[in-house]
């Protein structure tokens, strides 16, 4: 068992350097990037529009007997 040297108490207002560094390196929050979210929403909207147009066009051709 090692004998640890005496260390003076740290002031309660000071944050340990390692804790501050860890918070900077590994933030607990995820920064939201708006660009990819909007791109995905636009692609989904275009796909849904094209799909519905195809359904309607196919149904009209079915009604017309083609």
C-alpha positions as CSV (number, residue, x, y, z in Angstrom):
1,X,0.0,0.0,0.0
2,X,1.4,3.4,-1.0
3,X,1.4,6.3,1.4
4,X,-0.1,9.2,-0.4
5,X,1.5,12.6,0.2
6,X,-0.6,15.2,1.9
7,X,-2.4,17.5,-0.5
8,X,-3.9,20.8,0.7
9,X,-7.7,21.0,0.3
10,X,-9.0,22.5,-3.0
11,X,-11.3,25.5,-2.8
12,X,-14.9,24.4,-3.4
13,X,-15.4,27.0,-6.1
14,X,-12.6,25.8,-8.3
15,X,-13.4,23.0,-10.8
16,X,-10.8,20.3,-11.4
17,X,-8.9,20.7,-14.7
18,X,-9.7,17.1,-15.7
19,X,-13.4,17.5,-15.2
20,X,-13.5,20.7,-17.3
21,X,-11.4,19.0,-20.0
22,X,-13.7,16.0,-20.0
23,X,-16.8,18.1,-20.4
24,X,-15.2,19.9,-23.3
25,X,-14.1,16.7,-25.0
26,X,-17.3,14.7,-24.4
27,X,-20.3,17.1,-24.3
28,X,-23.4,15.5,-22.8
29,X,-25.6,17.2,-25.4
30,X,-25.7,16.5,-29.2
31,X,-25.5,19.6,-31.3
32,X,-28.4,19.4,-33.8
33,X,-27.4,20.0,-37.4
34,X,-30.4,21.4,-39.2
35,X,-29.2,20.9,-42.8
36,X,-29.3,17.0,-42.9
37,X,-32.7,17.1,-41.1
38,X,-34.2,19.5,-43.7
39,X,-32.7,17.5,-46.6
40,X,-34.2,14.3,-45.3
41,X,-37.6,16.0,-44.8
42,X,-37.5,17.3,-48.4
43,X,-36.6,13.9,-49.8
44,X,-39.4,12.2,-47.9
45,X,-41.9,14.8,-49.1
46,X,-40.8,14.4,-52.7
47,X,-40.9,10.6,-52.4
48,X,-44.4,10.7,-50.9
49,X,-45.7,13.1,-53.6
50,X,-44.2,10.9,-56.4
51,X,-45.7,7.8,-54.9
52,X,-49.2,9.3,-54.5
53,X,-49.0,10.7,-58.0
54,X,-48.2,7.2,-59.3
55,X,-51.1,5.6,-57.4
56,X,-53.5,8.2,-58.7
57,X,-52.2,7.9,-62.3
58,X,-52.4,4.1,-62.1
59,X,-55.9,4.2,-60.7
60,X,-57.1,6.5,-63.5
61,X,-55.5,4.2,-66.1
62,X,-57.3,1.3,-64.4
63,X,-60.6,3.1,-64.5
64,X,-60.1,4.0,-68.2
65,X,-59.4,0.4,-68.9
66,X,-55.8,0.8,-70.2
